[in-house]
Amino acid sequence: MANSSSGTSVKCRLVILISGSGSNLQSFIDAAISGDLNADIAAVVCNRPGAYGLERAANAGIATELIDHTLYDSRDSFDAELVQRIDRFTPDLIILAGFMRILTPSFVQHYHGRLLNIHPSLLPKYPGLHTHQRALDAGDDKAGATVHFVTEQLDGGPAIIQASIDISEQDTADDIAKRVLVQEHQIYPLAAQWFAEGRLTLRDNRALLDNEELSTGGFQYTKP
Ligand code: GAR
């Protein structure tokens, strides 16, 4: 993160939450190594034993924490444990990268302004599940993904950046998911880099980039 008083640049500390394959996690690992993302991934937290993302983290020498949600009798107790384990790593920013759990309001409030999610649709279209199939069923000619601040409204927090691809009725939801993932891997580390640079903030339920309010879908990404 920018540290103007000393003129040095301190790395943004990330904790990344996953449930599955972790290809978005891999894009963060790669961006941190290449220098595109000025961040240290302090830990990866996962709620599913055996998730491939845990292997990706271990291969990169990143600390992992497994918190199996099935062992907790309520969302509150699971989220309380989650907060405790995350906070041991004193993160600046929490990244939800395919973390397939609905979070409690107290979790979301605890990380207000420093909790990001990626959702596989052109929000505000298609919050929730089966996004690509819903886009196909609606006859849409575009699908995509959106990075947004997490607020208490499911998939409803202010959008930061969005990437879209053309789709056609010949596509299956799986075809679309593969092509959208490629875009996800571009836009998610970029949004985190904006945060690391101190350029991205959440104020009054609005996402601001360089002090300018972002529009409904966020910054519209096109590959440079
Ligand atoms: C990604 O497509 C992400 O957008 C989606 O899960 C996938 C995780 O892939 N997230 C959600 O659906 C959250 N509602 P990954 O494990 O390979 O990063």
Boltz pocket constraint, residues with backbone or C-beta under 6 A from the ligand:
constraints:
  - pocket:
      binder: B
      contacts: [[A, 18], [A, 19], [A, 20], [A, 21], [A, 22], [A, 23], [A, 24], [A, 25], [A, 53], [A, 97], [A, 98], [A, 99], [A, 100], [A, 118], [A, 119], [A, 120], [A, 128], [A, 145], [A, 177], [A, 181], [A, 184]]
      max_distance: 6.0
